Amino acid sequence: MSGPVVTITYCTRCRWLLRAQWYQGELLSTFEQVLGGVTLVPSTVDGGVFRIDVDGTALWNRKRDGGFPEITDLKRRLRDLVAPDMAVGHADRAAEPS
């Protein structure tokens, strides 16, 4: 059985490959038993694009959401979408009110 696939589309002119790779590694490490993969898609068409989608559903869009996601926020969003009962450790603690 294959899980959901995350697609990270990044602007090549902006040199965001390393950022995309870092997010890819973090998501694969945290969701290794849940995801079917994390795909990187270079874009030269839409300048400044940095978008993270899960099976076609927008999870993060730099232009819409403003900048880049904190990794804890991104992990919570992904968990809520693909594995709501899964604990994501430090990402959950960061969301708890003081």
N, C-alpha and C positions, 0 to 999 in steps of 0.2 A: 504494500500500500504506500502510495506517495502522498506527502503532505503538501500544504500550500507552498507556492513559490514566491519569494520576495524578489522584486526587480528594482534595482537602483539605477536610475538614469542620471548621468552626470555630464556637465559641460567639459569638453576636452580643451576648449580655448581658455577656460578658467583654471585648468590644471587641477581639477578636483578628483583625479583618479585615486590618489592616496587616501583622501577622506572617504571615498566610496569603499575602498578596500578595507579600511579600518572598521566601518560600520558592518561590512560583510562578515568580517571575522568575529566581531562581537555577537552578531545575531546568530551565526552558525554555532558558536561556542555555547550560547545560552539555550538555543532552541534546536539542538542537534537531533533530538528524538521526535521533533514536531514538524520541522520544515522539510520540504522536498528539495529545497535549494535556495541559494541567493545568487541571482544573476546580475552582472554589471553590464550596463548598456551605455556606450559612449554616444554623445550627441554633439553634433556641430551645427544643427539646425536652429535650435532655440537657445540663444546665448544666455548664460547664467542659469540654466536649468539644473536643478538638483531635486529629484523626485523619488520617493520610495512608495512603491505600490505592492499590494499583495493580491495576486490573482486578479489584477485589474481594478482593485479597490484602492483608492488613494489613502495612504497612511501619513505621508508628509510631503509637502510641496514647499520648497524654499520661498517661492514668490508669494504663495498664499499664506503660509504660516509664519513667514519672517525668519530668514536666516536658516541655521542648521539646528536640528534637534539635539538636546542633551541626550546622552545614551540611555539614561534611566527612563526618561520620558518616552523615547522610542521603543524601548523594551516593554514598558507598560502598555503602550498602544498596540503593539504587536501581540502581546499576550492576551489582551482583552478581545482581540479579533480572532485569534486562532486557537487559544488554549486558556479560556477564562479561569479555570480552576488551578492553573499552574502558578506556583510561587516563583518569583524572579529575584529573590534574595534582596540585595542592597537596593534594587530599584523599588521594591515594595516599601522598604524602610524610609526611603527618601520621600515618599508620598504621604507618609503618616503625619497628621497634624501634631504640633508640639504640645 
